[in-house]
Structures are given as C-alpha cells and as structure tokens.
C-alpha cells in the first residue's frame, strides 16, 4: 500500500511558474535584497576596495598568509569533528525518541534544545566554572585522582563545546524527519522479512536522511562560522575569530577581515550545496501520510533502564553549563571552588526589580522573528522544490548567507542602510526602531528555519499535492490544507531553533538597541556582565531567559505531539 | 516612539527650559551600570527636567554606532579607551568643548587629563597593574607578584592572563609604557618572557578580571578598578600597582552635531564637579578622581596619584611616539604573542625545564645553548627606528589616498608571523638540546 516512489522526473503539476508564485518569489527576493544583501554588501565592499579603485589584492594576501591558511584548515577540522560528536549524541537520542514509547518525550525534546540557549558572556563564565581548567569538574578530578582534563583548551576544547552546543540541530531535524516516516513503510519491510539492523539501515535511515543531512550541514556550517565559542576559549587560530578581531578593531577598516568573511560565506554556501548533492538523485518522499512516524514500541524493562541511563548521562553532560549558570545565579561568590561559597536569592530579586521588561521584549521579538523565518523558509523551500521559478536556487543560496556573516557586519550594515531613513511619522531613525531588531534577528536566523523547512518538504511526495489539485483544490488551498500541515514538524523545528538562538543574539543587539525600554534580555545580560557585582544578576537573567525558551519549546512540542497523535489515529 | 516616552517628552520641557537644558541627553557608554546609574540619578536630581538615557555598548560597537548614526547622533560618548576617542576625533565625530570647572590640574602622573586639542575630557584616572586571586595563589603555593618582572618567573608558567593590546586600549597603554620605560628591544623581551607564562590572551578587557575572579588563572594584567571593584564585591582577589605603570584618564566627549548640546555640556560639567567626582569613590566604582581635593573625602588607603608621585610618574610618557606606532605595536603583539601563544609557551616551557636541570648540574655548553634559545625567543622582528618610520607604521593605519604605503600591512604581518613561528621552534630545539647536554 505504500512505496517510496523513486520518481526521477517528479510530477508534472505545478511546474510552470504561476503569477502567484512569481509574486511570492519577488516578495521574498525583495525582503532578502533590502534587509540582507544591501546592508551586508555595503559593509563587505571593503574587501575589494584598494587605494585606487577596486582590487583583488586582499584575496591574494589571504592566500599568502600562513596564519589564515592554518586557520582555514583548523576551522574545517573543528567543524567536521563537531559534526561527528554531535552525531554521536543526537542520533541515538533521536532514534530512541522516535522508536520507543517514552514518558516525557516532549521533555527530552525540550531539554535537547536548551544547549542552543547559552546566554553570551554569562554562559561563558558558567562553562568555565564547570569545565574550565579550574572548574568544578577539574577541581574534583584533581582532588580525587590528581589529574585534570583539558575540556576547554585548544581545538579539542572547541570541538567539545561546539558538539555539545549544536547537536540539537541534528536532533531536531532528525526527529522531525523520523516522525514523518510512515509506519506502514516499516510494516511493509517487516512483512518482507526485514527486522532490526536491516530495517534501520534499509528503510529508516535512508528515509530520515534529509533530516539528518539538514541538521549535520547546519552543525558543520554553524561551527565553521561560530565565533562565540572560540572567543570564549581564546582559540584565535580559526577563521571566524580572525575575521571578527579584524572587523571590530576600533577605527580600522581592515579589508582582510572582510576578505575572511567573504571566504567564509563562500565556503559555507559550498558546504550547504555539497550537502544537497548528497541528496540529489534520490527521492525521499513518501506518499502515505497516515502513519505519523515509526511504529512505537515498548521497551523491555532492562532496555528502558539502559535508555534512561544513556539519556540521563547525555542530558547531564549537555546541561552542565546550565547547571553552572543556575549555581552562578544562586551563589554569592564563586571563585576557585567546586561550588559557590554560599547561596542567595538576592540576584533574582535584583532582576525582577529592574529587568522584567527585557524578557517581554525577548519573547516578543524572537517569536515574531521566528514566525517571519518559518514563513520565509516555507516559501523558499516551496519555490525551490515545487516550482520552476527562474532564480529560485539563488533565493535559497542568498538566504543561507547570514549563517556565515558575522552579526556585527549585519548590524553595521543595518545602521548604514537604514539610519538615514526615519520611521514614517516620527523623527526616529528606522535602524534603531525596535521592529528592526525583529527583522535583523529574522535575517540572521533564517538559515536554520530554511534548512528545516526544506528537509520537511523533501519528505513530502508531490503526488499528494497532485491528488489534492486533481480533486479540484487550488494551489493556495493545497498549500494550506495539505503541504503546510504535513510539513508542520519541520516548520516547528525551524521555529524553535530560530526562536531559541535569537533569544541570546548579542552582536546585532548591541548595535541596534538605543532604548533601555526596547532592549531584549541578551542586552540586559550584557549590561550586568560588565562588572563583577553583576555576575549573579546576569546569570539570574540568563536562567530566566533559558526557562522562558524552554517553556515555549515544551509547549510547541506538546502541540506537535497532540497533532501527531491525532494523525496517527486517523491513519489507522 | 512608545507612549511612555512621548508622555515624558510632553511633560518635561517646562522644567528643563528653566535651566536652558534640553529635556534629555543620550549617552553611549562602555561603562557598567554600577558606574552609569549613580551618575544618571545624581545628574537628574541636580537638573530636574533633563532625562539621562544611557546606551550600553562595548567600545567597538559604540564607535561603529557613532560613525553610522551621523544623521542623528547620540549626545555623549563616555568610555575608558583613549584610542577610541582618538579615532572619533580623527574622523571629526567629536565637538571640542572647554570645561568651565576650575581646580582640575593639567596632568595626572605624566599624562594630560584633558585632550590637549579639547575634544574629550578626562573625568577619572586609572592605573594598570597586577590582579591576583588569593585562593588560587595559595592553592598553587605562589607568592603574590609585585612587579612586571615577577611575572617572568617560571613559577607563574600558565598562571597569567592579559587582554590583547589590539582589543583593549588600556592594555595597549601598558604595553607602550613597558616599551617606553625599558626601551624597544628590552621592552619586547620582557613582554615575550611574560608571554611565555600566559594562560590566555583575551579578546576583551573584562575577560581577564572575569577569569581571575572565577579562578581560571591566578594572575591578570588589568586596570585597577576591575580588580578593586571585584574585591569590593567580595571576590578573593587583590591588586598591586607595579612601579612601572601609567595613570591614564577615562574620558567623555561631546559627539559632533549632538542634538542636546546644552544638556551634554551640563553632564560633562557635572562629572567634573565636586559632587560628580565624589561618586567615583563608591566602592562599586572605585576610580581615581581627577580633582585633587576630592581625595580628602576618600578612605585612608585610597591611592592618590597627585600625592604619591611614584604612581605613573616613572615613565615620561611620550604620546607622539605612542601615536606614531600605535597600530603597528598592536599588530606586532598579536602576531608574535596572541596568535602564536602555543608556540611561544612551548618554547618557554622547554627553556624553563632546561634551566631547572642546569641549576642542578651546571654545564657550559648547555648554558651557551640556553642563552641562544633565550635570544631567539625574545627577539623582536622589527627595529625601533623602523617601527617609527611613517612609511612602515603607515601601512597599519587607516588607508588614505594621499598616504600611499610601499608595503602592505599583510606582508609585514606574514613576515612577523613567519619569524615568530621559526624563532620559537628554534628556541625550543635549542632548549631541548641544552637539557640533553646537561643530563
């Protein structure tokens, strides 16, 4: 009753660009041009500006500089190894969640997102306090066994921290993909005698591949371009910190910083394109939409314990920075000791007294930005996979640029482009209007949502839409009634990643916020963290931000579960 | 604009007009809330009707913000790093202002308090020194350091932190002070030997006190108030000024085309006034007033650069020299220390190991090898005269059409990087050989 129809030439319907598609394509293109390409180009042009006109000399300098070549190689190595580590954590988790009936699956899904929410600076301090060379873990190791583990030193430290930080990208996307696999596919395979490893290898893993690849590509590119962790660990022999340190040198428009950023953008896009090549020529979509995920089994008691032990260990590891954050927010003085000297609630009092508005702003801005992201992501994914609109692949490529563009470049670009324009009806510059923060966050986090939406649509066979259309549904109705509901898992994954990561965005925030009353929590944390006395309140605000994101994530997963259960019932 | 702000704007002009001040003043600052809030409150009390709006940004973001918002700029820029003010001044983004306050001397230590050209005003002084975590030192059985030279000792290997001079205008001044105080070649030798003990080079000034506070490393090269305010907040840390230190002012400047010039000027005057200067004595702020009479109200052990002549006076700071090679020194430090820290510390580790062995068992051949190793690892790849040469130093400054440079920055940087990598590897080999010879 089901088949993974390997249709090389996908259906014929919807293959000519309709006026509606052209309009959507133009709208997306306009948004990207206005809020991404233009601002970034106005800053990045420095890469090719020479004393007399334009020049490519700076790119030659890049190639000739041993330090940059080394940094390039290091960045690739770190990104690749981080993918390996993230895979080792995420794949078993995702499989357990999808395959077995678990109490509290939504809880684990939620806790799995939390690593992405690492408030800047205060998160760094918490990480050092737990895993640093004189962090709790190493102090204990040293006391008990007389040695330390350099968790946070050199490139291996970067891999360790990044792997822990970004494995949720794989977990989220893979879970979404697994839950889209139809149970009947599996049943069919079982009827044919497949079971255990064969079943996983021949049916489950191939069908979930788009989700995994989407997640792994994100981890790779994100780690390749990540700035926060290398700076936290003072690992400067990587490309992103090399670019950042040059771009943010005060008063110097150093072209090499922008050259490095350009190289990073190009390489990241190539990596995403390469990941698309992996999937090319295969079709992952399934027609049947009744199953709602793999058939879930009960675990035997022994296996359940083993599963819980594994999950607990992983969660303990990935949540330890947040445990550190919690201790920091509750502690008085914490210095060169396993735990803080004493505990207090005073920091939370200080935060609630002065800083409650930050949280409201964060939720508002990030939810709107994430909503904008999934709308754009769905639109682009649909245009790319379902239409022949000319230039649609460009939309996809351009929308991926922000993943490699340092936030500070986008922030400066926004100021440069929109500060001269006033908000209609007032004398406030558009650039510093709080709505611009939403746009800036949306642009910056668009790649996450886009990859998630693309993966979701790749799993959806076009014949479902064709069926709907042949039954007389219009394009819009098909989209609304068939495509979007069936993509819901991927859209949700995209929303959650965008929302969670935007909640802790700092570099753009610091450039674009002009009023305390309009500022989000990441700004509040930054302000606290500028003085030693602010460490506790900063951590408290960080904890609250994490909790807010966790609650939002938990409820979106609950909603998805209810939806999935409903679909599951209907299908059987 | 949000309703609350509109409401405030509607009510305030009445009161403010009485003093000729605008109803609000916007300040872009890198200072923590602990410093800005008391000032904002006190100013609003002294000038009811004018509302202080503080925007916190790190220095780099603040400079970028002011550069990009010339069509409607903030009113004041308030920060430590003198280099940031210099950059704004060069780009004509500041307005000259002559403070009316009397009683503030021309210099603190050997450094002018206000910008001689009048574009920014010093309101508080700070000195660089050594911060240490007492718990950490006790656990590692280390003595508290007192002078820069102490930080060269092998005992401190892996225990010291600094922020890169290219990232922190105040660290830059410390580096420049050491270079001017000891001379170019000897100064770099000191910096490279201290470099051998570094656990990390942080990309932001606050990263160093943060790490010392939490005990990631025991000793940090920091500006005084970071350490003193941490101590006041209860952290087990302390601070010492080495003999060779510069006292430098933290500054405020009025941004060009400020929308609220009168209120901005009033804020500057307030900072320099008796009342404003006293706020600096707050234990959470803990900076040195620039008004000598304010020290009468300070606690007994408060350092007073106007009385204690040893503070910041040993070096006659040559500001022109500093400016001529500012960017070059930053880039050079990054090339031979920040980005080659691993190689540098490995070389020094080998030298320390060989020296320990040699102390137990003297050996002339090994001694000679070690001397050579030390010479390799402490050599700076560019001479003092070259470093001042506008043709070379200019390569590191902002590119201008009217100032062509013969060699590009990237070429020098590649040369220095290659030098550092080679010299540190050779030094390590020599030291290992010395250790072998002394076996």
Interface residues (C-beta under 8 A of the other chain):
Chain A: X51 X52 X57 X58 X61 X64 X65 X66 X67 X125 X128 X129 X132 X133 X134 X135 X154 X231 X234 X236 X237 X241 X245 X248 X249 X250 X251 X252 X253 X254 X256 X332 X333 X334 X335 X336 X337 X408 X411 X412 X415 X416 X419 X420 X426 X427 X428 X429 X431 X432 X507 X510 X511 X513 X514 X515 X516 X517 X518 X523 X526 X527 X528 X529 X530 X531 X532 X533 X534 X535
Chain B: X1 X2 X4 X5 X26 X30 X31 X32 X33 X34 X35 X53 X54 X55 X56 X57 X58 X59 X60 X61 X63 X64 X65 X68 X69 X71 X72 X74 X81 X83 X84 X86 X87 X88 X90 X91 X133 X135 X136 X139 X164 X166 X167 X169 X199 X200 X201 X202 X203 X206 X207 X209 X210 X211 X213 X214 X215 X216 X217 X226 X229 X230 X232 X233 X234 X235 X236 X237 X284 X327 X330 X334 X338 X339 X342 X397 X398 X399 X401 X404 X408 X409 X410 X411 X413 X414 X417 X418 X421
